[in-house]
């Protein structure tokens, strides 16, 4: 055996020594990219949220713009007609709901106070035990400041505080709506120009035609999801409003509106509705059967909707892993707050479609699928 042959027999192949560092580097880069993207989404939510909302609404209203264009109107004018019609619908809904919302704000502190008084009956035994325990452990402690603090907060200031918080939240919502509508008009007026430019600057998609097909498929799935969900939620809202009216719940119209909006958030929306209905029913009614009937009726309605109506109407167009949807809702809620919870399902569906068509991302699509 020659010296060179001996070295070749002892030395490991070069490709083996290079393979491990390459894999480690790739994994590290992927982790760093995910962390950097999460930080960017979190700290840039005021920028990203209006853009994502506008892109989703663009997929929803784009067919309407095409229909208006058949009247021989230019695309910018057709887009303006659609956006103005949307603004008119929003303003009309705001005026129609102004009265019930105002009454709700005025009555909310009183209802919460009534619920608190009823809860005192159940809390007294627990409080007595706690007081005895505290006296044994802290015999030298002075009286608590809770009564003085409660007395200093007058009944007249509570509605003012609730109204102030509501107005502050309303100002933020109005600002977001204006940004979304402006961005929506620009997207509708430009047609597919924004999407085409976006695809051109993404270096990972070498096949631009295939990329455009993926984008079109994503828009179709998102549009169908939004339309079907809106139809389902509207039907459920009508049923909930009628049931709440039959159960003599205050402001049944608002409960229908809350259902229409909150049911866009899977799992969490229904949870919030059940909790809110339970609190208001507890503050409004005295009989335990009547109190339990209110959240119980909503649970029956939403269960039938989720297990009978939704699978039939969605069909095979949107099959997502329920666990992945719940995790996605929590993740986007953490990153973007309440708007993120509403955007979670369309974003997850879009990510799944893109992952199904991009080879390195196919495991992600497999995980998100049902």
C-alpha positions as CSV (number, residue, x, y, z in Angstrom):
1,X,0.0,0.0,0.0
2,X,1.4,3.4,-1.0
3,X,1.5,6.4,1.3
4,X,-1.3,8.2,-0.7
5,X,-3.5,5.1,-0.6
6,X,-3.0,4.9,3.2
7,X,-4.0,8.5,3.6
8,X,-7.1,8.0,1.5
9,X,-8.1,5.0,3.6
10,X,-7.6,7.0,6.9
11,X,-9.0,10.4,5.9
12,X,-12.9,10.6,5.9
13,X,-14.6,11.6,2.7
14,X,-14.8,15.4,2.2
15,X,-18.5,15.3,1.5
16,X,-19.3,13.8,4.9
17,X,-17.4,16.5,6.8
18,X,-19.1,19.2,4.8
19,X,-22.6,17.7,5.1
20,X,-23.1,18.2,8.9
21,X,-22.0,21.8,9.1
22,X,-24.2,22.6,6.1
23,X,-27.2,21.0,7.8
24,X,-26.5,22.8,11.1
25,X,-26.1,26.1,9.2
26,X,-29.4,25.6,7.4
27,X,-31.3,24.8,10.6
28,X,-29.8,27.8,12.3
29,X,-30.7,30.1,9.5
30,X,-34.3,28.8,9.4
31,X,-34.6,29.3,13.2
32,X,-33.1,32.8,13.0
33,X,-35.4,33.6,10.0
34,X,-38.5,32.5,12.0
35,X,-37.5,34.5,15.1
36,X,-36.7,37.6,13.0
37,X,-40.0,37.3,11.1
38,X,-41.9,36.9,14.4
39,X,-40.2,40.0,15.8
40,X,-40.9,41.9,12.6
41,X,-44.6,40.9,12.7
42,X,-44.9,41.8,16.4
43,X,-43.2,45.2,16.3
44,X,-44.6,46.1,12.9
45,X,-48.2,45.1,13.6
46,X,-49.4,48.7,13.0
47,X,-48.0,48.5,9.5
48,X,-48.9,44.9,8.6
49,X,-52.4,44.6,10.0
50,X,-54.0,47.2,7.7
51,X,-52.1,45.7,4.7
52,X,-53.2,42.2,5.4
53,X,-56.8,43.2,6.0
54,X,-56.8,45.1,2.7
55,X,-55.3,42.2,0.8
56,X,-58.0,39.9,2.2
57,X,-60.8,42.3,1.3
58,X,-59.3,42.8,-2.1
59,X,-59.8,39.0,-2.7
60,X,-63.4,39.4,-1.5
61,X,-64.4,42.5,-3.5
62,X,-62.3,42.0,-6.6
63,X,-65.2,40.1,-8.4
64,X,-67.5,43.0,-7.7
65,X,-65.0,45.4,-9.3
66,X,-65.0,43.2,-12.4
67,X,-68.8,43.2,-12.4
68,X,-68.9,47.0,-12.2
69,X,-66.3,47.2,-15.0
70,X,-68.8,45.5,-17.3
71,X,-70.7,48.8,-17.2
72,X,-67.8,50.2,-19.3
73,X,-66.3,52.0,-16.3
74,X,-62.5,52.3,-15.9
75,X,-61.0,50.2,-13.1
76,X,-60.2,53.1,-10.8
77,X,-63.8,54.4,-11.0
78,X,-65.2,50.8,-10.5
79,X,-63.0,50.4,-7.5
80,X,-64.2,53.8,-6.1
81,X,-67.8,52.7,-6.6
82,X,-67.2,49.5,-4.6
83,X,-65.3,51.2,-1.8
84,X,-67.8,54.0,-1.5
85,X,-70.6,51.4,-1.3
86,X,-68.7,49.6,1.4
87,X,-68.2,52.8,3.3
88,X,-71.9,53.6,3.0
89,X,-72.7,50.1,4.4
90,X,-70.3,50.7,7.4
91,X,-71.8,54.2,8.1
92,X,-75.3,52.9,7.9
93,X,-74.6,50.0,10.2
94,X,-73.0,52.5,12.6
95,X,-76.0,54.7,12.7
96,X,-78.4,51.8,13.1
97,X,-76.4,50.4,16.1
98,X,-75.6,53.7,17.7
99,X,-78.7,53.6,19.9
100,X,-78.4,50.1,21.2
101,X,-74.6,50.5,21.8
102,X,-75.2,53.7,23.8
103,X,-77.8,52.0,26.0
104,X,-75.4,49.0,26.4
105,X,-72.7,51.4,27.6
106,X,-75.0,53.1,30.1
107,X,-76.4,49.8,31.5
108,X,-73.1,47.9,31.6
109,X,-71.9,49.2,35.0
110,X,-75.3,48.7,36.6
111,X,-75.5,45.1,35.3
112,X,-72.0,44.3,36.5
113,X,-72.9,45.8,39.9
114,X,-76.0,43.6,40.1
115,X,-74.0,40.5,39.2
116,X,-71.4,41.4,41.8
117,X,-74.2,41.7,44.5
118,X,-75.6,38.3,43.5
119,X,-72.1,36.8,43.7
120,X,-71.7,38.1,47.2
121,X,-74.1,35.5,48.4
122,X,-71.7,32.8,47.2
123,X,-68.6,34.6,48.2
124,X,-69.6,35.3,51.8
125,X,-68.7,31.9,53.2
126,X,-65.4,31.9,51.4
127,X,-64.6,35.4,52.6
128,X,-65.4,34.5,56.2
129,X,-63.0,31.6,56.0
130,X,-60.4,33.8,54.5
131,X,-60.9,36.5,57.1
132,X,-60.5,34.0,59.9
133,X,-57.3,32.6,58.3
134,X,-55.9,36.2,57.8
135,X,-56.6,37.1,61.4
136,X,-54.8,34.0,62.6
137,X,-51.8,34.7,60.4
138,X,-51.7,38.5,60.5
139,X,-53.2,39.4,63.8
140,X,-51.4,42.7,63.9
141,X,-52.5,43.9,60.5
142,X,-54.7,46.9,60.2
143,X,-58.0,47.2,58.2
144,X,-57.9,47.0,54.5
145,X,-58.4,50.0,52.2
146,X,-60.9,48.2,50.0
147,X,-64.0,49.9,51.5
148,X,-62.6,53.4,51.1
149,X,-61.5,52.7,47.5
150,X,-65.0,51.4,46.7
151,X,-66.6,54.4,48.3
152,X,-64.5,56.9,46.4
153,X,-65.6,55.4,43.0
154,X,-69.0,56.9,42.6
155,X,-71.7,55.4,40.5
156,X,-71.7,58.4,38.1
157,X,-68.0,57.9,37.3
158,X,-68.3,54.3,36.2
159,X,-70.3,55.0,33.1
160,X,-67.9,57.8,32.3
161,X,-65.0,55.4,32.6
162,X,-66.7,52.8,30.4
163,X,-67.6,55.5,27.8
164,X,-64.0,56.9,27.8
165,X,-62.6,53.4,27.2
166,X,-65.1,52.8,24.5
167,X,-64.4,56.1,22.8
168,X,-60.7,55.4,22.9
169,X,-61.1,52.0,21.4
170,X,-63.5,53.4,18.8
171,X,-60.9,56.0,17.7
172,X,-58.4,53.3,17.1
173,X,-60.9,51.2,15.2
174,X,-61.9,54.1,13.0
175,X,-58.2,54.8,12.2
176,X,-57.7,51.2,11.3
177,X,-60.8,51.3,9.1
178,X,-59.6,54.4,7.2
179,X,-56.2,52.9,6.6
180,X,-57.8,49.6,5.4
181,X,-60.2,51.3,3.0
182,X,-57.5,53.5,1.5
183,X,-55.3,50.5,0.9
184,X,-58.2,48.5,-0.4
185,X,-59.0,51.2,-3.0
186,X,-55.4,51.3,-4.2
187,X,-55.3,47.5,-4.5
188,X,-58.6,47.3,-6.3
189,X,-57.8,50.2,-8.6
190,X,-54.4,48.7,-9.6
191,X,-55.8,45.3,-10.4
192,X,-53.2,42.5,-10.3
193,X,-50.3,45.0,-10.5
194,X,-49.3,44.7,-6.8
195,X,-49.4,40.9,-6.8
196,X,-47.3,40.7,-10.0
197,X,-44.7,43.1,-8.7
198,X,-44.6,41.2,-5.4
199,X,-44.0,37.9,-7.3
200,X,-41.2,39.5,-9.4
201,X,-39.2,40.6,-6.4
202,X,-39.4,37.2,-4.5
203,X,-36.3,35.3,-5.5
204,X,-37.5,31.9,-4.2
205,X,-40.1,31.6,-6.9
206,X,-38.2,31.0,-10.1
207,X,-41.4,29.9,-12.0
208,X,-43.3,33.1,-12.0
209,X,-46.3,31.6,-13.8
210,X,-46.7,28.8,-11.3
211,X,-46.3,31.4,-8.5
212,X,-49.1,33.5,-10.0
213,X,-51.3,30.3,-10.1
214,X,-50.6,29.7,-6.4
215,X,-51.6,33.3,-5.6
216,X,-54.8,33.1,-7.6
217,X,-55.7,29.8,-5.9
218,X,-55.0,31.4,-2.5
219,X,-57.2,34.3,-3.4
220,X,-60.0,32.0,-4.5
221,X,-59.9,29.9,-1.3
222,X,-59.8,33.0,0.9
223,X,-62.7,34.6,-1.0
224,X,-64.8,31.5,-0.7
225,X,-63.9,31.2,3.0
226,X,-64.9,34.8,3.8
227,X,-68.1,34.5,1.8
228,X,-69.2,31.2,3.3
229,X,-68.2,32.3,6.8
230,X,-70.1,35.5,6.4
231,X,-73.2,33.6,5.3
232,X,-72.9,31.1,8.1
233,X,-72.3,33.8,10.8
234,X,-75.2,35.9,9.4
235,X,-77.6,33.0,9.7
236,X,-76.3,32.1,13.2
237,X,-76.6,35.8,14.2
238,X,-80.3,35.9,13.2
239,X,-81.0,32.7,15.1
240,X,-79.1,33.9,18.2
241,X,-80.9,37.3,18.1
242,X,-84.3,35.5,17.9
243,X,-83.5,33.1,20.7
244,X,-82.1,35.9,23.0
245,X,-85.3,37.8,22.3
246,X,-87.4,34.8,23.2
247,X,-85.4,34.4,26.4
248,X,-86.0,38.1,27.2
249,X,-82.3,39.0,27.1
250,X,-81.6,42.7,26.9
251,X,-80.4,44.1,23.5
252,X,-81.0,40.9,21.4
253,X,-79.9,42.8,18.3
254,X,-76.5,43.4,19.7
255,X,-76.1,39.7,20.7
256,X,-76.8,38.9,17.0
257,X,-74.1,41.5,15.9
258,X,-71.6,40.1,18.4
259,X,-72.2,36.6,17.0
260,X,-71.7,37.8,13.5
261,X,-68.3,39.3,14.3
262,X,-66.9,37.0,17.0
263,X,-67.7,33.8,15.1
264,X,-65.0,34.8,12.6
265,X,-62.5,33.7,15.4
266,X,-62.6,29.9,15.8
267,X,-63.1,28.6,19.3
268,X,-62.2,31.9,21.1
269,X,-65.2,33.8,19.7
270,X,-67.7,31.2,20.9
271,X,-65.9,31.2,24.3
272,X,-66.2,34.9,24.7
273,X,-69.9,34.8,23.7
274,X,-70.7,32.1,26.3
275,X,-68.9,34.0,29.0
276,X,-70.6,37.3,28.1
277,X,-74.0,35.8,27.9
278,X,-73.5,34.0,31.2
279,X,-72.6,37.2,33.0
280,X,-75.5,39.3,31.6
281,X,-78.0,36.5,32.2
282,X,-76.7,36.1,35.8
283,X,-77.2,39.9,36.3
284,X,-80.6,40.0,34.6
285,X,-82.5,36.9,35.8
286,X,-83.1,35.3,39.2
287,X,-84.0,31.7,38.3
288,X,-81.0,29.4,37.8
289,X,-82.8,27.6,35.0
290,X,-83.4,30.8,33.1
291,X,-79.8,31.9,33.7
292,X,-78.4,28.6,32.4
293,X,-80.7,28.5,29.4
294,X,-79.1,31.6,27.9
295,X,-75.5,30.3,27.4
296,X,-76.9,26.8,27.0
297,X,-78.9,27.9,24.0
298,X,-75.9,29.5,22.4
299,X,-73.8,26.4,23.0
300,X,-76.4,24.3,21.2
301,X,-76.6,26.7,18.2
302,X,-72.8,27.0,17.8
303,X,-72.3,23.3,18.2
304,X,-74.8,22.5,15.4
305,X,-73.2,25.2,13.2
306,X,-69.7,23.8,13.7
307,X,-70.6,20.2,13.3
308,X,-73.4,20.2,10.8
309,X,-73.7,23.4,8.8
310,X,-70.0,24.4,8.4
311,X,-68.7,21.0,7.1
312,X,-71.5,20.9,4.5
313,X,-71.0,24.4,3.2
314,X,-67.2,24.4,3.3
315,X,-67.0,21.0,1.6
316,X,-63.5,20.0,0.4
317,X,-62.3,23.6,-0.2
318,X,-60.9,24.3,3.2
319,X,-59.6,21.3,5.2
320,X,-57.4,22.5,8.1
321,X,-56.1,20.7,11.2
322,X,-58.3,21.9,14.1
323,X,-55.3,21.9,16.5
324,X,-53.2,23.9,14.0
325,X,-56.1,26.4,13.7
326,X,-56.3,26.8,17.5
327,X,-52.5,27.2,17.8
328,X,-52.5,29.7,14.8
329,X,-55.3,31.8,16.4
330,X,-53.4,32.0,19.6
331,X,-50.1,32.8,17.8
332,X,-51.6,35.6,15.7
333,X,-53.5,36.9,18.7
334,X,-50.2,37.2,20.5
335,X,-48.5,38.9,17.6
336,X,-51.3,41.2,16.4
337,X,-53.9,41.2,19.2
338,X,-57.6,41.1,18.3
339,X,-57.1,41.8,14.6
340,X,-54.6,38.9,14.4
341,X,-57.3,36.5,15.8
342,X,-59.7,37.6,13.0
343,X,-57.0,37.2,10.4
344,X,-55.6,33.8,11.6
345,X,-57.7,31.4,9.6
346,X,-57.2,33.2,6.2
347,X,-53.5,33.4,6.9
348,X,-53.2,29.8,7.8
349,X,-55.2,28.8,4.7
350,X,-52.9,30.9,2.5
351,X,-49.8,29.4,4.2
352,X,-51.1,25.9,3.6
353,X,-51.7,26.5,-0.1
354,X,-48.3,28.0,-0.6
355,X,-46.7,25.2,1.3
356,X,-48.4,22.6,-0.8
357,X,-46.9,24.0,-3.9
358,X,-43.3,24.7,-2.6
359,X,-41.3,21.5,-2.2
360,X,-39.3,22.5,1.0
361,X,-42.5,23.7,2.7
362,X,-44.6,20.6,2.0
363,X,-44.2,19.3,5.6
364,X,-45.8,22.5,6.8
365,X,-48.7,22.0,4.4
366,X,-49.1,18.4,5.6
367,X,-49.2,19.6,9.2
368,X,-51.7,22.3,8.6
369,X,-54.0,20.0,6.6
370,X,-56.7,17.8,8.0
